[in-house]
């Protein structure tokens, strides 16, 4: 065997599988789920690459890709890529690469819809038929195993104690606060929040079995001067959090999935009047009055000197 042949690098056979994924307009995050196996340091596999589908030019929508790697490569436990679909539905090509080692597991990918504009600028309506004269929809949520639900601000969204997590939500105050004055985020991980969504937009995912881990709501503009936000929530591990205020993340210390939440908006004057009154400290007792002295008694009169007796001669 020649020296050139012995010095040549061996060819490594790989396993590859590809999937076409149809996505609706919106922004999606594709990432390795927690607990995925670490890649082999020699090959960097398993790994995933995301590209526009070969027939993307004839599709209705446009695909824009960005991620930690400019080539759309997702490798390692912290790899992720953002996919933006605009102008209509479009397909992306997801290709998974593995070695032939039997012990190597395929990556466990998750696809999370970060933002989606709700129809007519409002949160999605519930799937069931609406009543003849429905109340204005102010809050909408998509619940695992149940679907879309809608309600009013101040009501609980989701069922406390049900262990059914929430996948996404949207807000649209009926009156008093413009949609442009309210923003909200979904908690996706420790220190990881979705982009801010404005009133009337859906934040999270729908039908992907991907829970959100909490939420955050804030007011801006003139509404921030006139109203206050109050958030309370329960989580699938039984944790209860809240109420927390404007701009604070409502999440469990364990980062358990969000099960139910309540959002209330109150005028700041009413919010201040609902606070428990401050306890007034008791006034100190008055100092004791000085003891009265008994009136001084008059001194007894001095005895008169006895008259001198005269002697008789």
LINUR-V743535 format. One record per residue. RES is the residue in one letter. PHI is phi in degrees with one decimal (none if undefined). Layout:
res = <RES	RES>
phi = <PHI	PHI>
This chain:
res = <X	X	X	X	X	X	X	X	X	X	X	X	X	X	X	X	X	X	X	X	X	X	X	X	X	X	X	X	X	X	X	X	X	X	X	X	X	X	X	X	X	X	X	X	X	X	X	X	X	X	X	X	X	X	X	X	X	X	X	X	X	X	X	X	X	X	X	X	X	X	X	X	X	X	X	X	X	X	X	X	X	X	X	X	X	X	X	X	X	X	X	X	X	X	X	X	X	X	X	X	X	X	X	X	X	X	X	X	X	X	X	X	X	X	X	X	X	X	X	X	X	X	X	X	X	X	X	X	X	X	X	X	X	X	X	X	X	X	X	X	X	X	X	X	X	X	X	X	X	X	X	X	X	X	X	X	X	X	X	X	X	X	X	X	X	X	X	X	X	X	X	X	X	X	X	X	X	X	X	X	X	X	X	X	X	X	X	X	X	X	X	X	X	X	X	X	X	X	X	X	X	X	X	X	X	X	X	X	X	X	X	X	X	X	X	X	X	X	X	X	X	X	X	X	X	X	X	X	X	X	X	X	X	X	X	X	X	X	X	X	X	X	X	X	X	X	X	X	X	X	X	X	X	X	X	X	X	X	X	X	X	X	X	X	X	X	X	X	X	X	X	X	X	X	X	X	X	X	X	X	X	X	X	X	X	X	X	X	X	X	X	X	X	X	X	X	X	X	X	X	X	X	X	X	X	X	X	X	X	X	X	X	X>
phi = <none	-73.6	-63.3	-64.5	-70.6	-71.4	-84.6	-69.3	-72.5	-70.9	-94.4	-98.2	-78.5	-121.1	-101.4	-134.6	-136.0	-124.8	-138.7	-93.1	-119.5	-90.6	-122.2	-79.6	-57.3	151.7	-114.8	-123.1	-114.9	-109.2	-149.5	-76.0	-70.6	-56.2	94.2	-67.2	-66.9	-70.5	-70.3	-65.9	-64.1	-78.1	-113.1	74.4	-108.3	-78.1	-151.8	-134.0	-125.0	-115.5	-138.2	-67.6	-63.1	-56.3	-99.0	-61.8	-68.6	-101.2	-87.9	-71.8	-94.2	-115.5	-106.6	-124.6	-116.3	-153.3	-168.7	-67.5	-115.1	-63.0	-89.1	77.1	-83.4	-113.1	-133.3	84.7	-72.0	-109.2	-73.1	-161.1	-146.4	-104.2	-123.6	-109.1	-112.4	-134.3	82.1	140.3	-61.2	-153.2	-105.7	-122.9	-103.0	-108.1	-114.9	-106.5	-115.7	-139.4	-82.4	-83.4	-64.9	-66.6	-78.3	-84.6	-90.4	-71.9	-60.1	-101.9	-87.6	-125.1	-118.3	-118.4	-78.2	-87.1	-140.9	-158.0	-78.0	-75.4	-62.7	59.9	74.8	-128.5	-59.5	-60.3	-78.4	-63.9	-68.7	-74.4	-62.1	-80.2	-67.5	-55.4	-127.0	-72.9	-71.5	-57.4	-82.2	-117.1	-134.4	-130.5	-146.0	-108.2	-110.8	-59.2	77.6	-127.0	102.5	-81.0	-131.2	-141.4	-168.6	-110.7	-60.7	96.2	-90.6	-78.9	-103.8	93.1	-111.2	-64.8	85.2	-84.0	66.5	-97.3	-85.1	-97.5	-99.4	-175.5	-157.9	-150.0	-129.3	-157.8	-56.2	-72.9	-157.9	90.7	-129.6	-65.0	-60.5	-73.7	-97.5	-125.3	-134.7	-153.5	-134.2	-103.9	-81.7	-104.6	-175.8	-68.7	73.3	-122.5	-121.5	-70.3	-60.2	-64.8	-111.1	-92.1	-50.4	95.2	-104.8	-90.4	-122.7	123.0	-133.3	-143.7	76.5	-109.8	59.8	-110.1	-76.9	-95.7	-107.1	156.3	-153.2	-146.3	-132.5	-144.8	-106.8	-142.0	66.4	-64.7	-64.4	-65.8	-87.1	-109.1	-129.8	-126.5	-102.9	-133.9	-119.5	-136.4	-156.0	-123.2	-130.0	-65.3	-89.4	92.5	-69.4	-120.6	-130.3	115.8	-78.1	-116.1	-98.5	-57.8	81.3	-90.8	-76.0	-99.1	-145.4	-83.9	-56.6	-83.5	58.0	-70.9	-67.1	-70.3	-108.0	-157.1	-148.2	-134.1	-119.7	-124.8	-118.8	-129.7	-58.2	-62.7	-66.9	-70.2	-63.1	-69.7	-71.4	-81.3	-70.9	-62.3	-63.4	-71.1	-75.0	-84.2	-74.0	-65.3	-66.4	-65.0	-63.3	-64.5	-63.9	-63.0	-67.5	-62.7	-64.4	-75.0	-86.5	-68.7	-60.0	-68.5	-80.9	-67.4	-67.3	-63.6	-63.6	-69.4	-63.8	-74.5	-65.4	-68.4	-69.3	-68.0	-82.5	-88.9	-88.2	-88.5	-86.5>
